[in-house]
Amino acid sequence: MLLTDEELDAIQSLPRDTPYQIRNVSHGQLSIARHYGGCRFNGAEYVYDPTDDTLTRNDVLRKLRGLRKKKPAQNPVLDGLL
């Protein structure tokens, strides 16, 4: 999961005791996470994303889900603008 600059700024309030993301998982010691869909590293739970071979911390995913929620589409007719 790629993070935009805006998203990186938003997650700075989260604890920094473990990394937000671990990249290139399939080439290291954490490659077992590919088979189980995630892992626990230094007490933090991570979820594996096979599209870009990363592990992302659960609390980061929760924060990003809130940021990425799409706002309801505005209908100018219903809003009385037309």
PDB file as gemmi writes it, atoms N, CA and C in Angstrom:
CRYST1    1.000    1.000    1.000  90.00  90.00  90.00 P 1                      
ATOM      1  N   MET A   1       0.843  -1.158   0.000  1.00  0.00           N  
ATOM      2  CA  MET A   1       0.000   0.000   0.000  1.00  0.00           C  
ATOM      3  C   MET A   1       0.896   1.230   0.000  1.00  0.00           C  
ATOM      4  N   LEU A   2       0.741   2.017  -1.002  1.00  0.00           N  
ATOM      5  CA  LEU A   2       1.512   3.243  -1.084  1.00  0.00           C  
ATOM      6  C   LEU A   2       0.825   4.338  -0.285  1.00  0.00           C  
ATOM      7  N   LEU A   3       1.615   5.114   0.431  1.00  0.00           N  
ATOM      8  CA  LEU A   3       1.083   6.199   1.241  1.00  0.00           C  
ATOM      9  C   LEU A   3       1.415   7.534   0.598  1.00  0.00           C  
ATOM     10  N   THR A   4       0.432   8.417   0.540  1.00  0.00           N  
ATOM     11  CA  THR A   4       0.669   9.755  -0.007  1.00  0.00           C  
ATOM     12  C   THR A   4       1.302  10.615   1.080  1.00  0.00           C  
ATOM     13  N   ASP A   5       1.812  11.762   0.688  1.00  0.00           N  
ATOM     14  CA  ASP A   5       2.411  12.685   1.658  1.00  0.00           C  
ATOM     15  C   ASP A   5       1.385  13.128   2.695  1.00  0.00           C  
ATOM     16  N   GLU A   6       0.165  13.354   2.264  1.00  0.00           N  
ATOM     17  CA  GLU A   6      -0.908  13.765   3.175  1.00  0.00           C  
ATOM     18  C   GLU A   6      -1.196  12.670   4.202  1.00  0.00           C  
ATOM     19  N   GLU A   7      -1.197  11.423   3.750  1.00  0.00           N  
ATOM     20  CA  GLU A   7      -1.434  10.307   4.658  1.00  0.00           C  
ATOM     21  C   GLU A   7      -0.278  10.122   5.631  1.00  0.00           C  
ATOM     22  N   LEU A   8       0.939  10.300   5.156  1.00  0.00           N  
ATOM     23  CA  LEU A   8       2.099  10.202   6.045  1.00  0.00           C  
ATOM     24  C   LEU A   8       2.037  11.259   7.134  1.00  0.00           C  
ATOM     25  N   ASP A   9       1.628  12.461   6.790  1.00  0.00           N  
ATOM     26  CA  ASP A   9       1.488  13.520   7.790  1.00  0.00           C  
ATOM     27  C   ASP A   9       0.424  13.159   8.817  1.00  0.00           C  
ATOM     28  N   ALA A  10      -0.662  12.550   8.366  1.00  0.00           N  
ATOM     29  CA  ALA A  10      -1.777  12.219   9.252  1.00  0.00           C  
ATOM     30  C   ALA A  10      -1.425  11.117  10.247  1.00  0.00           C  
ATOM     31  N   ILE A  11      -0.563  10.183   9.879  1.00  0.00           N  
ATOM     32  CA  ILE A  11      -0.252   9.076  10.775  1.00  0.00           C  
ATOM     33  C   ILE A  11       0.922   9.374  11.709  1.00  0.00           C  
ATOM     34  N   GLN A  12       1.462  10.564  11.667  1.00  0.00           N  
ATOM     35  CA  GLN A  12       2.586  10.903  12.538  1.00  0.00           C  
ATOM     36  C   GLN A  12       2.200  10.910  14.012  1.00  0.00           C  
ATOM     37  N   SER A  13       0.908  11.000  14.311  1.00  0.00           N  
ATOM     38  CA  SER A  13       0.459  11.000  15.706  1.00  0.00           C  
ATOM     39  C   SER A  13       0.442   9.589  16.310  1.00  0.00           C  
ATOM     40  N   LEU A  14       0.584   8.569  15.487  1.00  0.00           N  
ATOM     41  CA  LEU A  14       0.585   7.185  15.976  1.00  0.00           C  
ATOM     42  C   LEU A  14       1.934   6.854  16.619  1.00  0.00           C  
ATOM     43  N   PRO A  15       1.954   5.862  17.515  1.00  0.00           N  
ATOM     44  CA  PRO A  15       3.228   5.479  18.165  1.00  0.00           C  
ATOM     45  C   PRO A  15       4.279   5.075  17.141  1.00  0.00           C  
ATOM     46  N   ARG A  16       5.521   5.391  17.465  1.00  0.00           N  
ATOM     47  CA  ARG A  16       6.634   5.100  16.551  1.00  0.00           C  
ATOM     48  C   ARG A  16       7.540   3.986  17.051  1.00  0.00           C  
ATOM     49  N   ASP A  17       7.063   3.190  17.991  1.00  0.00           N  
ATOM     50  CA  ASP A  17       7.914   2.147  18.546  1.00  0.00           C  
ATOM     51  C   ASP A  17       8.180   1.004  17.563  1.00  0.00           C  
ATOM     52  N   THR A  18       7.309   0.852  16.571  1.00  0.00           N  
ATOM     53  CA  THR A  18       7.537  -0.130  15.511  1.00  0.00           C  
ATOM     54  C   THR A  18       7.294   0.565  14.172  1.00  0.00           C  
ATOM     55  N   PRO A  19       7.860   0.038  13.081  1.00  0.00           N  
ATOM     56  CA  PRO A  19       7.698   0.688  11.775  1.00  0.00           C  
ATOM     57  C   PRO A  19       6.249   0.678  11.306  1.00  0.00           C  
ATOM     58  N   TYR A  20       5.866   1.718  10.582  1.00  0.00           N  
ATOM     59  CA  TYR A  20       4.520   1.787  10.004  1.00  0.00           C  
ATOM     60  C   TYR A  20       4.350   0.724   8.922  1.00  0.00           C  
ATOM     61  N   GLN A  21       5.396   0.538   8.118  1.00  0.00           N  
ATOM     62  CA  GLN A  21       5.370  -0.427   7.021  1.00  0.00           C  
ATOM     63  C   GLN A  21       6.697  -1.147   6.928  1.00  0.00           C  
ATOM     64  N   ILE A  22       6.630  -2.387   6.473  1.00  0.00           N  
ATOM     65  CA  ILE A  22       7.832  -3.161   6.177  1.00  0.00           C  
ATOM     66  C   ILE A  22       7.712  -3.577   4.723  1.00  0.00           C  
ATOM     67  N   ARG A  23       8.687  -3.207   3.913  1.00  0.00           N  
ATOM     68  CA  ARG A  23       8.629  -3.467   2.471  1.00  0.00           C  
ATOM     69  C   ARG A  23       9.496  -4.663   2.086  1.00  0.00           C  
ATOM     70  N   ASN A  24       9.253  -5.178   0.889  1.00  0.00           N  
ATOM     71  CA  ASN A  24       9.997  -6.324   0.347  1.00  0.00           C  
ATOM     72  C   ASN A  24       9.988  -7.507   1.303  1.00  0.00           C  
ATOM     73  N   VAL A  25       8.821  -7.845   1.772  1.00  0.00           N  
ATOM     74  CA  VAL A  25       8.655  -8.893   2.769  1.00  0.00           C  
ATOM     75  C   VAL A  25       9.063 -10.258   2.235  1.00  0.00           C  
ATOM     76  N   SER A  26       8.807 -10.530   0.981  1.00  0.00           N  
ATOM     77  CA  SER A  26       9.052 -11.868   0.446  1.00  0.00           C  
ATOM     78  C   SER A  26      10.534 -12.220   0.353  1.00  0.00           C  
ATOM     79  N   HIS A  27      11.414 -11.265   0.589  1.00  0.00           N  
ATOM     80  CA  HIS A  27      12.849 -11.527   0.472  1.00  0.00           C  
ATOM     81  C   HIS A  27      13.568 -11.517   1.815  1.00  0.00           C  
ATOM     82  N   GLY A  28      12.829 -11.580   2.917  1.00  0.00           N  
ATOM     83  CA  GLY A  28      13.486 -11.505   4.212  1.00  0.00           C  
ATOM     84  C   GLY A  28      12.959 -12.516   5.204  1.00  0.00           C  
ATOM     85  N   GLN A  29      13.281 -12.272   6.466  1.00  0.00           N  
ATOM     86  CA  GLN A  29      12.890 -13.186   7.526  1.00  0.00           C  
ATOM     87  C   GLN A  29      11.375 -13.218   7.743  1.00  0.00           C  
ATOM     88  N   LEU A  30      10.680 -12.160   7.373  1.00  0.00           N  
ATOM     89  CA  LEU A  30       9.235 -12.097   7.580  1.00  0.00           C  
ATOM     90  C   LEU A  30       8.440 -12.657   6.403  1.00  0.00           C  
ATOM     91  N   SER A  31       9.090 -13.377   5.518  1.00  0.00           N  
ATOM     92  CA  SER A  31       8.405 -13.895   4.333  1.00  0.00           C  
ATOM     93  C   SER A  31       7.296 -14.888   4.688  1.00  0.00           C  
ATOM     94  N   ILE A  32       7.323 -15.445   5.878  1.00  0.00           N  
ATOM     95  CA  ILE A  32       6.263 -16.363   6.304  1.00  0.00           C  
ATOM     96  C   ILE A  32       4.919 -15.637   6.374  1.00  0.00           C  
ATOM     97  N   ALA A  33       4.943 -14.333   6.550  1.00  0.00           N  
ATOM     98  CA  ALA A  33       3.707 -13.537   6.625  1.00  0.00           C  
ATOM     99  C   ALA A  33       2.916 -13.613   5.325  1.00  0.00           C  
ATOM    100  N   ARG A  34       3.580 -13.899   4.222  1.00  0.00           N  
ATOM    101  CA  ARG A  34       2.879 -14.042   2.935  1.00  0.00           C  
ATOM    102  C   ARG A  34       1.875 -15.178   2.994  1.00  0.00           C  
ATOM    103  N   HIS A  35       2.223 -16.236   3.677  1.00  0.00           N  
ATOM    104  CA  HIS A  35       1.383 -17.429   3.723  1.00  0.00           C  
ATOM    105  C   HIS A  35       0.235 -17.317   4.720  1.00  0.00           C  
ATOM    106  N   TYR A  36       0.416 -16.489   5.748  1.00  0.00           N  
ATOM    107  CA  TYR A  36      -0.594 -16.360   6.798  1.00  0.00           C  
ATOM    108  C   TYR A  36      -1.385 -15.059   6.710  1.00  0.00           C  
ATOM    109  N   GLY A  37      -1.019 -14.168   5.801  1.00  0.00           N  
ATOM    110  CA  GLY A  37      -1.751 -12.920   5.639  1.00  0.00           C  
ATOM    111  C   GLY A  37      -1.341 -11.823   6.591  1.00  0.00           C  
ATOM    112  N   GLY A  38      -0.333 -12.083   7.387  1.00  0.00           N  
ATOM    113  CA  GLY A  38       0.149 -11.072   8.324  1.00  0.00           C  
ATOM    114  C   GLY A  38       1.038 -11.701   9.368  1.00  0.00           C  
ATOM    115  N   CYS A  39       1.450 -10.880  10.332  1.00  0.00           N  
ATOM    116  CA  CYS A  39       2.300 -11.381  11.400  1.00  0.00           C  
ATOM    117  C   CYS A  39       2.309 -10.382  12.553  1.00  0.00           C  
ATOM    118  N   ARG A  40       2.956 -10.782  13.629  1.00  0.00           N  
ATOM    119  CA  ARG A  40       3.171  -9.899  14.769  1.00  0.00           C  
ATOM    120  C   ARG A  40       4.673  -9.640  14.841  1.00  0.00           C  
ATOM    121  N   PHE A  41       5.039  -8.359  14.918  1.00  0.00           N  
ATOM    122  CA  PHE A  41       6.451  -7.971  14.956  1.00  0.00           C  
ATOM    123  C   PHE A  41       6.631  -6.959  16.080  1.00  0.00           C  
ATOM    124  N   ASN A  42       7.467  -7.285  17.052  1.00  0.00           N  
ATOM    125  CA  ASN A  42       7.705  -6.423  18.209  1.00  0.00           C  
ATOM    126  C   ASN A  42       6.407  -5.989  18.881  1.00  0.00           C  
ATOM    127  N   GLY A  43       5.441  -6.889  18.975  1.00  0.00           N  
ATOM    128  CA  GLY A  43       4.194  -6.608  19.664  1.00  0.00           C  
ATOM    129  C   GLY A  43       3.122  -5.933  18.831  1.00  0.00           C  
ATOM    130  N   ALA A  44       3.422  -5.556  17.607  1.00  0.00           N  
ATOM    131  CA  ALA A  44       2.441  -4.899  16.733  1.00  0.00           C  
ATOM    132  C   ALA A  44       1.961  -5.885  15.675  1.00  0.00           C  
ATOM    133  N   GLU A  45       0.690  -5.809  15.359  1.00  0.00           N  
ATOM    134  CA  GLU A  45       0.100  -6.689  14.333  1.00  0.00           C  
ATOM    135  C   GLU A  45       0.210  -6.017  12.968  1.00  0.00           C  
ATOM    136  N   TYR A  46       0.628  -6.801  11.977  1.00  0.00           N  
ATOM    137  CA  TYR A  46       0.793  -6.318  10.612  1.00  0.00           C  
ATOM    138  C   TYR A  46      -0.058  -7.151   9.661  1.00  0.00           C  
ATOM    139  N   VAL A  47      -0.530  -6.511   8.590  1.00  0.00           N  
ATOM    140  CA  VAL A  47      -1.316  -7.185   7.553  1.00  0.00           C  
ATOM    141  C   VAL A  47      -0.493  -7.171   6.268  1.00  0.00           C  
ATOM    142  N   TYR A  48      -0.457  -8.318   5.591  1.00  0.00           N  
ATOM    143  CA  TYR A  48       0.318  -8.430   4.352  1.00  0.00           C  
ATOM    144  C   TYR A  48      -0.501  -7.972   3.156  1.00  0.00           C  
ATOM    145  N   ASP A  49       0.112  -7.177   2.287  1.00  0.00           N  
ATOM    146  CA  ASP A  49      -0.506  -6.718   1.042  1.00  0.00           C  
ATOM    147  C   ASP A  49       0.302  -7.286  -0.117  1.00  0.00           C  
ATOM    148  N   PRO A  50      -0.240  -8.279  -0.827  1.00  0.00           N  
ATOM    149  CA  PRO A  50       0.527  -8.916  -1.896  1.00  0.00           C  
ATOM    150  C   PRO A  50       0.711  -8.044  -3.135  1.00  0.00           C  
ATOM    151  N   THR A  51      -0.078  -6.981  -3.288  1.00  0.00           N  
ATOM    152  CA  THR A  51       0.048  -6.151  -4.489  1.00  0.00           C  
ATOM    153  C   THR A  51       1.378  -5.413  -4.536  1.00  0.00           C  
ATOM    154  N   ASP A  52       1.906  -5.043  -3.360  1.00  0.00           N  
ATOM    155  CA  ASP A  52       3.205  -4.363  -3.364  1.00  0.00           C  
ATOM    156  C   ASP A  52       4.194  -4.970  -2.364  1.00  0.00           C  
ATOM    157  N   ASP A  53       3.884  -6.191  -1.859  1.00  0.00           N  
ATOM    158  CA  ASP A  53       4.798  -6.946  -1.006  1.00  0.00           C  
ATOM    159  C   ASP A  53       5.185  -6.177   0.259  1.00  0.00           C  
ATOM    160  N   THR A  54       4.164  -5.624   0.960  1.00  0.00           N  
ATOM    161  CA  THR A  54       4.434  -4.885   2.190  1.00  0.00           C  
ATOM    162  C   THR A  54       3.605  -5.439   3.340  1.00  0.00           C  
ATOM    163  N   LEU A  55       4.106  -5.191   4.537  1.00  0.00           N  
ATOM    164  CA  LEU A  55       3.348  -5.405   5.765  1.00  0.00           C  
ATOM    165  C   LEU A  55       3.029  -4.022   6.314  1.00  0.00           C  
ATOM    166  N   THR A  56       1.759  -3.778   6.632  1.00  0.00           N  
ATOM    167  CA  THR A  56       1.336  -2.488   7.168  1.00  0.00           C  
ATOM    168  C   THR A  56       0.706  -2.720   8.528  1.00  0.00           C  
ATOM    169  N   ARG A  57       1.078  -1.885   9.478  1.00  0.00           N  
ATOM    170  CA  ARG A  57       0.580  -2.018  10.845  1.00  0.00           C  
ATOM    171  C   ARG A  57      -0.928  -1.802  10.901  1.00  0.00           C  
ATOM    172  N   ASN A  58      -1.632  -2.557  11.748  1.00  0.00           N  
ATOM    173  CA  ASN A  58      -3.090  -2.491  11.835  1.00  0.00           C  
ATOM    174  C   ASN A  58      -3.603  -1.105  12.200  1.00  0.00           C  
ATOM    175  N   ASP A  59      -2.981  -0.417  13.159  1.00  0.00           N  
ATOM    176  CA  ASP A  59      -3.488   0.899  13.542  1.00  0.00           C  
ATOM    177  C   ASP A  59      -3.319   1.915  12.414  1.00  0.00           C  
ATOM    178  N   VAL A  60      -2.297   1.733  11.599  1.00  0.00           N  
ATOM    179  CA  VAL A  60      -2.115   2.604  10.431  1.00  0.00           C  
ATOM    180  C   VAL A  60      -3.239   2.352   9.425  1.00  0.00           C  
ATOM    181  N   LEU A  61      -3.571   1.098   9.215  1.00  0.00           N  
ATOM    182  CA  LEU A  61      -4.661   0.769   8.291  1.00  0.00           C  
ATOM    183  C   LEU A  61      -5.985   1.361   8.757  1.00  0.00           C  
ATOM    184  N   ARG A  62      -6.254   1.297  10.061  1.00  0.00           N  
ATOM    185  CA  ARG A  62      -7.495   1.871  10.583  1.00  0.00           C  
ATOM    186  C   ARG A  62      -7.546   3.377  10.365  1.00  0.00           C  
ATOM    187  N   LYS A  63      -6.431   4.034  10.606  1.00  0.00           N  
ATOM    188  CA  LYS A  63      -6.370   5.494  10.418  1.00  0.00           C  
ATOM    189  C   LYS A  63      -6.544   5.845   8.940  1.00  0.00           C  
ATOM    190  N   LEU A  64      -5.901   5.090   8.061  1.00  0.00           N  
ATOM    191  CA  LEU A  64      -6.004   5.357   6.625  1.00  0.00           C  
ATOM    192  C   LEU A  64      -7.405   5.082   6.095  1.00  0.00           C  
ATOM    193  N   ARG A  65      -8.077   4.080   6.649  1.00  0.00           N  
ATOM    194  CA  ARG A  65      -9.439   3.781   6.214  1.00  0.00           C  
ATOM    195  C   ARG A  65     -10.347   4.988   6.457  1.00  0.00           C  
ATOM    196  N   GLY A  66     -10.158   5.634   7.587  1.00  0.00           N  
ATOM    197  CA  GLY A  66     -10.942   6.826   7.881  1.00  0.00           C  
ATOM    198  C   GLY A  66     -10.600   7.977   6.947  1.00  0.00           C  
ATOM    199  N   LEU A  67      -9.325   8.112   6.599  1.00  0.00           N  
ATOM    200  CA  LEU A  67      -8.907   9.191   5.703  1.00  0.00           C  
ATOM    201  C   LEU A  67      -9.359   8.959   4.274  1.00  0.00           C  
ATOM    202  N   ARG A  68      -9.388   7.691   3.868  1.00  0.00           N  
ATOM    203  CA  ARG A  68      -9.691   7.379   2.469  1.00  0.00           C  
ATOM    204  C   ARG A  68     -11.177   7.198   2.190  1.00  0.00           C  
ATOM    205  N   LYS A  69     -11.993   7.282   3.233  1.00  0.00           N  
ATOM    206  CA  LYS A  69     -13.429   7.150   2.990  1.00  0.00           C  
ATOM    207  C   LYS A  69     -13.868   8.234   2.040  1.00  0.00           C  
ATOM    208  N   LYS A  70     -14.628   7.824   1.071  1.00  0.00           N  
ATOM    209  CA  LYS A  70     -15.088   8.797   0.088  1.00  0.00           C  
ATOM    210  C   LYS A  70     -16.235   9.600   0.669  1.00  0.00           C  
ATOM    211  N   LYS A  71     -16.173  10.872   0.424  1.00  0.00           N  
ATOM    212  CA  LYS A  71     -17.266  11.735   0.842  1.00  0.00           C  
ATOM    213  C   LYS A  71     -18.453  11.463  -0.075  1.00  0.00           C  
ATOM    214  N   PRO A  72     -19.672  11.600   0.439  1.00  0.00           N  
ATOM    215  CA  PRO A  72     -20.832  11.364  -0.425  1.00  0.00           C  
ATOM    216  C   PRO A  72     -20.845  12.337  -1.599  1.00  0.00           C  
ATOM    217  N   ALA A  73     -21.218  11.810  -2.744  1.00  0.00           N  
ATOM    218  CA  ALA A  73     -21.257  12.647  -3.951  1.00  0.00           C  
ATOM    219  C   ALA A  73     -22.296  13.744  -3.775  1.00  0.00           C  
ATOM    220  N   GLN A  74     -21.934  14.925  -4.188  1.00  0.00           N  
ATOM    221  CA  GLN A  74     -22.858  16.048  -4.078  1.00  0.00           C  
ATOM    222  C   GLN A  74     -23.767  16.086  -5.291  1.00  0.00           C  
ATOM    223  N   ASN A  75     -25.035  16.246  -5.035  1.00  0.00           N  
ATOM    224  CA  ASN A  75     -26.017  16.357  -6.094  1.00  0.00           C  
ATOM    225  C   ASN A  75     -26.533  17.793  -6.083  1.00  0.00           C  
ATOM    226  N   PRO A  76     -26.175  18.609  -7.087  1.00  0.00           N  
ATOM    227  CA  PRO A  76     -26.556  20.024  -7.063  1.00  0.00           C  
ATOM    228  C   PRO A  76     -28.060  20.237  -7.077  1.00  0.00           C  
ATOM    229  N   VAL A  77     -28.815  19.320  -7.663  1.00  0.00           N  
ATOM    230  CA  VAL A  77     -30.283  19.467  -7.708  1.00  0.00           C  
ATOM    231  C   VAL A  77     -30.863  19.271  -6.302  1.00  0.00           C  
ATOM    232  N   LEU A  78     -30.410  18.217  -5.616  1.00  0.00           N  
ATOM    233  CA  LEU A  78     -30.922  17.955  -4.271  1.00  0.00           C  
ATOM    234  C   LEU A  78     -30.448  18.984  -3.261  1.00  0.00           C  
ATOM    235  N   ASP A  79     -29.267  19.551  -3.470  1.00  0.00           N  
ATOM    236  CA  ASP A  79     -28.740  20.558  -2.560  1.00  0.00           C  
ATOM    237  C   ASP A  79     -29.354  21.931  -2.801  1.00  0.00           C  
ATOM    238  N   GLY A  80     -30.184  22.063  -3.816  1.00  0.00           N  
ATOM    239  CA  GLY A  80     -30.850  23.338  -4.096  1.00  0.00           C  
ATOM    240  C   GLY A  80     -29.956  24.346  -4.819  1.00  0.00           C  
ATOM    241  N   LEU A  81     -28.865  23.854  -5.404  1.00  0.00           N  
ATOM    242  CA  LEU A  81     -27.965  24.758  -6.108  1.00  0.00           C  
ATOM    243  C   LEU A  81     -28.409  25.015  -7.536  1.00  0.00           C  
ATOM    244  N   LEU A  82     -29.273  24.187  -8.079  1.00  0.00           N  
ATOM    245  CA  LEU A  82     -29.776  24.372  -9.443  1.00  0.00           C  
ATOM    246  C   LEU A  82     -31.274  24.518  -9.437  1.00  0.00           C  
TER     247      LEU A  82                                                      
END                                                                             
